[in-house]
């Protein structure tokens, strides 16, 4: 949905630097930081009692990584909007 919206807006703009920076800030950070952390948390949760204590202790660190990814994405999006 996000990619479709970004593509539609990009088709109407002559200056593509804004779209490239916004898409990179949001989609790039989500792909690199947020989605892997959410998948790891889900995998550990689905393991139930089979998950080791070490794996369970890693989940908060993975969620911290996801949070930092969201923060960095927000900073990148703010910088993208400053190009307008």
Secondary structure, DSSP 8 states (H G I E B T S, - for coil): -HHHHHHHHHHH-S--HHHHHHHIIIIIHIIIIIHHHHHHHHHHHHHGGGS-HHHHHHHHHHHHHHHHHHHHHHHHHHHHHTT-
